[in-house]
Amino acid sequence: MALIGYARVSTTEQKLETQVDALKAAGCETVFEDVISGAKAERPGLNDALAFLRRDDALVVWKLDRLGRSMTHLVETVADLGNRGIGFRSLTEGVDTTTTGGTLVFHLFGALAQFERDLIIERTQAGLKAAATRGRKGGRKPVVTSKKLEQARAYISDGLTVREAAARLKISKTSLYNALRDQKSD
């Protein structure tokens, strides 16, 4: 089993050395690195590490938050590793999916992540329903207000194209076309 490390810091002011030293002390043969925000989906070092890993290897991180953008992302990444026959270890939290106990702990993380997703969905649906009972509709405010639509119709009747009318109103032609279509279907 090869231990492959992954280290990440968010800014250039932060240093990777602490993580890299800990990963090498834990037996990692190769360590991939990123200096990028954890919120970024595209992390070249992580992508390289994931491509480098082979069956029976283990991906090792210093802390869980170095790998996942969120609990959901972390659980999905580790589940993907497991499906490929690759283990996962976090040195600080002591998680090790190559052991039975570590797998159990990680499944608990997965259950908590699913619970969190379900709660967010429930709260969102309840909020939308409450807003609807007060006569409010969810979503962004429309770009094309009734005043802008009236002005656009005047421009068009004066001979401007939809594109030209949209440019004068500083809205996209697609938004204007959609608003004109929606008003016709009412």
Secondary structure as UniProt FT lines:
FT   STRAND          3..9
FT   TURN            12..13
FT   HELIX           17..25
FT   TURN            26..27
FT   STRAND          30..35
FT   TURN            38..39
FT   HELIX           44..52
FT   TURN            55..56
FT   STRAND          58..61
FT   HELIX           64..66
FT   HELIX           71..83
FT   TURN            84..85
FT   STRAND          87..90
FT   TURN            91..94
FT   STRAND          95..96
FT   TURN            97..98
FT   HELIX           100..133
FT   TURN            134..135
FT   HELIX           146..157
FT   TURN            158..159
FT   HELIX           162..169
FT   HELIX           173..185
//
